[in-house]
Amino acid sequence: MYYRLIIPLYFSNFHDLEDGEQAFISYIDDEPAGMVRFRLNENSVYFYRLSVIPENQGQGIAKKLLKSLEDYLRQKEKASIQCKVRLTVSKNINLYSSMGYSIYDEEIVHKPNGINIKVVSMQKQLINKKYKPRNNTIEGGG
């Protein structure tokens, strides 16, 4: 007896949320499996709330979500992507580092409840300054 795991992943187009937020959502068998929210700025993008449902973690969904987001942003000619990560969550820092993100700042976030959280800001360049997209294809960058 053996089991075969088949996980067809597909990504919906971005969904508009409140106040200019957008999101990519991954699905497994028509059920949401993960999501990343983001905001487009003039030349860059800030993403946050990257999450994968616990029973679907460890299958590469977070990386696929970020890769899909990065591909979309390159088509939109965004130069860089940024996020903030709690310094204590080394798993997320390692994930982003493995995908080419680097730490460029550290700060302490003061929450209204009096808790202080150490946070690092991470960034990845998506497009070289020489990059010029042609016919909606991606030929360089990141």
Secondary structure, DSSP 4 states (H G I P E B T S, - for coil): --------EEEPPPEE-GGGEEEEEEEETTEEEEEEEEEE-SSEEEEEEEEE-GGGTTSSHHHHHHHHHHHHHHHTT--EEEEEEETT-HHHHHHHHHTT-EEEEEEEEE-TTS-EEEEEEEEEE-S-TT---BTTB--S--
